[in-house]
Amino acid sequence: FSKTKYASFNDQLSAMLPHRTFLPSEYNEYYSVMEIMHIDVDAMLAIIAYCVRLKGESVAYQYILAVARNLAHQGATSFERVNEKLNELSLYQGELAAIFKALGFTSSGPNRSVFRSKPSFS
C-alpha cells in the first residue's frame, strides 16, 4: 500500500487515538478493508470515531473492521451512507436503552427489586 495514499488517514487516525501506538500490520488491515470493500477514507474514519465513542479508546481494531465490513455489506461505503447507518444505530440504541430502563435493567444487570416485588392488582 502506498504510504502517500493513506498519509492523511494515518494522521487523522493518530489524532483520534493519540495515546495508541499503531503497528504497520494494523494500518495494513485498515487499508486492506478499505480497498477490498471500497470504503472511502472519510467513511472509515467515521466508523472508527463511532467505535471509539461506543467502546472507548482501547477498542480493538478487529472490532472496528468488523463494523466496517458489516456496514459495507449493507451498502454503506461512502461518508454519507455510513453516517446515515450510524445515526440509525444510535437511534435504535437510544430506544433500546429507554426500554431496558423502563424494565428495570441497568448496565450492571437487572434491577432485582423489580423481580422481588409482588404484583399489585388494585
Accessible surface in RSA format (square Angstrom, percent):
REM  Atomic radii and reference values for relative SASA: ProtOr
REM  Chains: A
REM  Algorithm: Lee & Richards
REM  Probe-radius: 1.40
REM  Slices: 20
REM RES _ NUM      All-atoms   Total-Side   Main-Chain    Non-polar    All polar
REM                ABS   REL    ABS   REL    ABS   REL    ABS   REL    ABS   REL
RES PHE A   1   129.18  64.6  55.87  34.6  73.31 190.8  67.33  40.8  61.84 177.0
RES SER A   2    55.71  47.1  39.54  52.8  16.17  37.3  39.39  83.9  16.32  22.9
RES LYS A   3   177.34  86.5 169.38 103.9   7.96  18.9 113.37 102.0  63.97  68.1
RES THR A   4   119.36  84.9 100.82 102.2  18.55  44.2  82.98 111.5  36.38  55.0
RES LYS A   5   127.32  62.1  97.27  59.7  30.05  71.6  76.75  69.1  50.57  53.9
RES TYR A   6     5.65   2.6   5.52   3.1   0.13   0.3   1.95   1.5   3.70   4.6
RES ALA A   7    44.32  40.8  41.78  64.5   2.55   5.8  44.25  62.3   0.07   0.2
RES SER A   8    63.93  54.0  57.37  76.6   6.56  15.1  45.08  96.0  18.85  26.4
RES PHE A   9     1.01   0.5   0.17   0.1   0.85   2.2   0.17   0.1   0.85   2.4
RES ASN A  10    30.24  20.9  29.82  28.8   0.42   1.0  10.60  25.5  19.64  19.0
RES ASP A  11    99.20  69.5  90.67  90.2   8.53  20.2  28.56  67.2  70.64  70.4
RES GLN A  12    78.35  43.8  74.57  54.5   3.78   9.0  31.57  67.2  46.78  35.5
RES LEU A  13     0.00   0.0   0.00   0.0   0.00   0.0   0.00   0.0   0.00   0.0
RES SER A  14    46.67  39.4  43.60  58.2   3.07   7.1  31.57  67.2  15.10  21.2
RES ALA A  15    77.92  71.6  49.32  76.1  28.60  65.1  59.58  83.9  18.34  48.6
RES MET A  16    58.35  30.2  38.50  25.5  19.84  47.2  45.06  38.3  13.29  17.6
RES LEU A  17     1.26   0.7   0.84   0.6   0.42   1.1   0.93   0.7   0.33   0.9
RES PRO A  18    86.16  62.8  54.36  49.6  31.80 115.6  58.44  48.2  27.73 172.3
RES HIS A  19   165.24  90.3 127.65  88.7  37.59  96.2  90.00  92.8  75.24  87.5
RES ARG A  20    56.24  23.6  39.21  20.0  17.03  40.6  28.50  38.9  27.75  16.8
RES THR A  21   118.33  84.2  96.29  97.6  22.04  52.5  65.06  87.4  53.27  80.5
RES PHE A  22    22.83  11.4   4.19   2.6  18.64  48.5   4.19   2.5  18.64  53.4
RES LEU A  23   112.63  62.7 112.54  80.5   0.08   0.2 112.60  79.1   0.03   0.1
RES PRO A  24    98.53  71.8  95.46  87.0   3.07  11.1  98.27  81.1   0.26   1.6
RES SER A  25    64.71  54.7  58.32  77.8   6.38  14.7  48.08 102.4  16.63  23.3
RES GLU A  26    12.21   7.0  12.21   9.2   0.00   0.0   1.79   3.5  10.42   8.5
RES TYR A  27    38.75  18.1  38.75  22.0   0.00   0.0  26.90  20.2  11.85  14.6
RES ASN A  28    66.56  45.9  65.52  63.3   1.04   2.5  16.55  39.8  50.01  48.3
RES GLU A  29    71.22  40.9  70.39  53.3   0.83   2.0   5.00   9.7  66.22  54.1
RES TYR A  30     0.02   0.0   0.02   0.0   0.00   0.0   0.00   0.0   0.02   0.0
RES TYR A  31    14.17   6.6  14.17   8.1   0.00   0.0   9.41   7.1   4.77   5.9
RES SER A  32    33.78  28.5  32.59  43.5   1.19   2.7  14.15  30.1  19.63  27.5
RES VAL A  33     6.77   4.5   5.90   5.3   0.87   2.1   6.77   5.9   0.00   0.0
RES MET A  34     6.23   3.2   2.67   1.8   3.56   8.5   3.10   2.6   3.13   4.2
RES GLU A  35    66.49  38.2  53.85  40.7  12.65  30.1  22.67  43.9  43.82  35.8
RES ILE A  36   121.82  69.3 104.02  77.5  17.81  42.9 110.26  79.4  11.57  31.4
RES MET A  37    35.77  18.5  27.26  18.0   8.51  20.3  13.82  11.8  21.95  29.1
RES HIS A  38   143.45  78.4 129.57  90.1  13.89  35.5  93.22  96.1  50.23  58.4
RES ILE A  39     8.25   4.7   0.02   0.0   8.23  19.8   0.81   0.6   7.44  20.2
RES ASP A  40    72.38  50.7  65.66  65.4   6.72  15.9  19.85  46.7  52.53  52.4
RES VAL A  41    47.64  31.3  43.24  39.1   4.39  10.6  43.24  37.6   4.39  11.9
RES ASP A  42    81.21  56.9  77.98  77.6   3.23   7.6  12.55  29.5  68.65  68.5
RES ALA A  43     0.00   0.0   0.00   0.0   0.00   0.0   0.00   0.0   0.00   0.0
RES MET A  44     0.00   0.0   0.00   0.0   0.00   0.0   0.00   0.0   0.00   0.0
RES LEU A  45    12.10   6.7  11.16   8.0   0.94   2.4  11.47   8.1   0.63   1.7
RES ALA A  46    15.62  14.4   5.85   9.0   9.77  22.2  13.41  18.9   2.22   5.9
RES ILE A  47     0.00   0.0   0.00   0.0   0.00   0.0   0.00   0.0   0.00   0.0
RES ILE A  48     0.00   0.0   0.00   0.0   0.00   0.0   0.00   0.0   0.00   0.0
RES ALA A  49    29.68  27.3  26.75  41.3   2.93   6.7  28.86  40.6   0.81   2.2
RES TYR A  50    12.18   5.7  12.00   6.8   0.18   0.5   9.55   7.2   2.63   3.2
RES CYS A  51     0.00   0.0   0.00   0.0   0.00   0.0   0.00   0.0   0.00   0.0
RES VAL A  52    27.17  17.9  24.36  22.1   2.81   6.8  24.36  21.2   2.81   7.6
RES ARG A  53   172.94  72.6 137.30  70.0  35.64  84.8  79.97 109.3  92.97  56.3
RES LEU A  54    75.35  42.0  45.14  32.3  30.21  75.9  48.87  34.3  26.48  71.3
RES LYS A  55   114.99  56.1  87.29  53.6  27.69  65.9  37.74  34.0  77.25  82.3
RES GLY A  56    30.84  38.0   0.00   N/A  30.84  38.0  29.18  80.1   1.66   3.7
RES GLU A  57    84.90  48.7  76.24  57.7   8.66  20.6  33.95  65.7  50.96  41.6
RES SER A  58   106.48  90.0  75.54 100.8  30.95  71.3  53.48 113.9  53.00  74.3
RES VAL A  59     7.30   4.8   1.62   1.5   5.67  13.7   7.08   6.2   0.22   0.6
RES ALA A  60    50.63  46.6  40.18  62.0  10.45  23.8  46.72  65.8   3.91  10.4
RES TYR A  61    51.49  24.0  51.24  29.2   0.24   0.6  24.54  18.4  26.94  33.2
RES GLN A  62   106.30  59.4 100.34  73.3   5.96  14.2  56.97 121.3  49.33  37.4
RES TYR A  63    72.51  33.9  66.20  37.7   6.31  16.4  57.48  43.2  15.03  18.5
RES ILE A  64     0.00   0.0   0.00   0.0   0.00   0.0   0.00   0.0   0.00   0.0
RES LEU A  65     3.60   2.0   3.60   2.6   0.00   0.0   3.60   2.5   0.00   0.0
RES ALA A  66    52.40  48.2  45.45  70.1   6.95  15.8  48.06  67.7   4.35  11.5
RES VAL A  67    22.42  14.7  20.09  18.2   2.32   5.6  22.32  19.4   0.10   0.3
RES ALA A  68     0.01   0.0   0.00   0.0   0.01   0.0   0.00   0.0   0.01   0.0
RES ARG A  69    93.75  39.4  93.75  47.8   0.00   0.0  34.28  46.9  59.47  36.0
RES ASN A  70    83.64  57.7  79.86  77.2   3.78   9.1  16.87  40.6  66.77  64.5
RES LEU A  71     3.50   1.9   3.50   2.5   0.00   0.0   3.50   2.5   0.00   0.0
RES ALA A  72    12.34  11.3   1.16   1.8  11.17  25.4   1.16   1.6  11.17  29.6
RES HIS A  73   141.95  77.6 106.28  73.9  35.67  91.3  72.75  75.0  69.20  80.5
RES GLN A  74    82.51  46.1  59.19  43.3  23.32  55.5  35.55  75.7  46.96  35.6
RES GLY A  75    45.41  56.0   0.00   N/A  45.41  56.0  31.22  85.7  14.19  31.8
RES ALA A  76     0.01   0.0   0.00   0.0   0.01   0.0   0.00   0.0   0.01   0.0
RES THR A  77    37.19  26.4  36.90  37.4   0.28   0.7  10.70  14.4  26.48  40.0
RES SER A  78    31.37  26.5  30.65  40.9   0.72   1.7  26.90  57.3   4.47   6.3
RES PHE A  79    83.69  41.9  83.50  51.7   0.19   0.5  83.50  50.6   0.19   0.5
RES GLU A  80   114.14  65.5 108.85  82.3   5.29  12.6  61.07 118.1  53.07  43.3
RES ARG A  81    86.94  36.5  86.94  44.3   0.00   0.0  39.82  54.4  47.12  28.6
RES VAL A  82     0.00   0.0   0.00   0.0   0.00   0.0   0.00   0.0   0.00   0.0
RES ASN A  83    51.00  35.2  50.88  49.2   0.12   0.3  12.42  29.9  38.57  37.3
RES GLU A  84    85.58  49.1  80.23  60.7   5.35  12.7  37.20  71.9  48.38  39.5
RES LYS A  85    40.22  19.6  39.94  24.5   0.28   0.7   5.30   4.8  34.92  37.2
RES LEU A  86     8.66   4.8   8.37   6.0   0.28   0.7   8.64   6.1   0.02   0.0
RES ASN A  87   100.98  69.6  95.41  92.2   5.57  13.4  24.70  59.5  76.28  73.7
RES GLU A  88    74.55  42.8  72.67  55.0   1.87   4.5  28.62  55.4  45.93  37.5
RES LEU A  89    68.96  38.4  68.84  49.2   0.13   0.3  68.84  48.3   0.12   0.3
RES SER A  90    55.80  47.2  45.67  61.0  10.13  23.3  31.30  66.7  24.50  34.3
RES LEU A  91   107.46  59.8  99.22  71.0   8.25  20.7 106.48  74.8   0.99   2.7
RES TYR A  92   121.18  56.6 120.78  68.7   0.40   1.0  77.63  58.3  43.54  53.7
RES GLN A  93    72.64  40.6  66.94  48.9   5.70  13.6  38.49  81.9  34.15  25.9
RES GLY A  94    43.07  53.1   0.00   N/A  43.07  53.1  35.25  96.7   7.82  17.5
RES GLU A  95    88.09  50.6  82.32  62.3   5.77  13.7  38.61  74.7  49.49  40.4
RES LEU A  96    92.30  51.4  92.30  66.0   0.00   0.0  92.30  64.8   0.00   0.0
RES ALA A  97    60.37  55.5  49.62  76.6  10.75  24.5  56.17  79.1   4.20  11.1
RES ALA A  98    62.09  57.1  50.36  77.7  11.73  26.7  56.79  80.0   5.30  14.0
RES ILE A  99    93.71  53.3  90.57  67.5   3.13   7.5  93.63  67.4   0.07   0.2
RES PHE A 100    99.74  49.9  99.74  61.8   0.00   0.0  99.74  60.5   0.00   0.0
RES LYS A 101   166.37  81.2 154.05  94.5  12.32  29.3  97.34  87.6  69.03  73.5
RES ALA A 102    92.35  84.9  48.89  75.4  43.47  98.9  61.41  86.5  30.95  82.0
RES LEU A 103    98.44  54.8  90.99  65.1   7.45  18.7  94.69  66.5   3.76  10.1
RES GLY A 104    12.02  14.8   0.00   N/A  12.02  14.8  11.98  32.9   0.04   0.1
RES PHE A 105    70.93  35.5  64.66  40.0   6.27  16.3  64.66  39.2   6.27  17.9
RES THR A 106    83.95  59.7  63.38  64.3  20.57  49.0  70.38  94.5  13.57  20.5
RES SER A 107   131.28 110.9  80.97 108.1  50.32 115.9  59.71 127.1  71.58 100.3
RES SER A 108   110.13  93.1  68.09  90.9  42.04  96.8  55.46 118.1  54.67  76.6
RES GLY A 109    22.89  28.2   0.00   N/A  22.89  28.2  20.95  57.5   1.93   4.3
RES PRO A 110    40.35  29.4  29.29  26.7  11.06  40.2  29.29  24.2  11.06  68.7
RES ASN A 111    65.61  45.2  57.59  55.7   8.02  19.3  11.88  28.6  53.73  51.9
RES ARG A 112   139.56  58.6 136.25  69.5   3.31   7.9  46.50  63.6  93.06  56.4
RES SER A 113    61.03  51.6  55.95  74.7   5.08  11.7  43.15  91.9  17.88  25.1
RES VAL A 114    70.89  46.6  54.83  49.6  16.06  38.7  59.94  52.1  10.95  29.7
RES PHE A 115   126.27  63.2  94.10  58.3  32.17  83.7  98.47  59.7  27.80  79.6
RES ARG A 116   177.40  74.5 150.94  76.9  26.46  63.0  74.38 101.7 103.02  62.4
RES SER A 117    77.39  65.4  54.81  73.2  22.58  52.0  45.30  96.5  32.09  45.0
RES LYS A 118   185.14  90.3 162.39  99.6  22.75  54.2 107.09  96.4  78.05  83.1
RES PRO A 119   101.33  73.8  74.72  68.1  26.60  96.7  86.72  71.6  14.61  90.8
RES SER A 120    93.18  78.7  58.31  77.8  34.87  80.3  47.83 101.9  45.35  63.5
RES PHE A 121   186.63  93.4 144.01  89.2  42.62 110.9 153.74  93.2  32.89  94.1
RES SER A 122   147.61 124.7  70.87  94.6  76.74 176.8  81.85 174.3  65.77  92.1
END  Absolute sums over single chains surface
CHAIN  1 A     8119.7       6676.8       1442.9       4974.1       3145.6
END  Absolute sums over all chains
TOTAL          8119.7       6676.8       1442.9       4974.1       3145.6
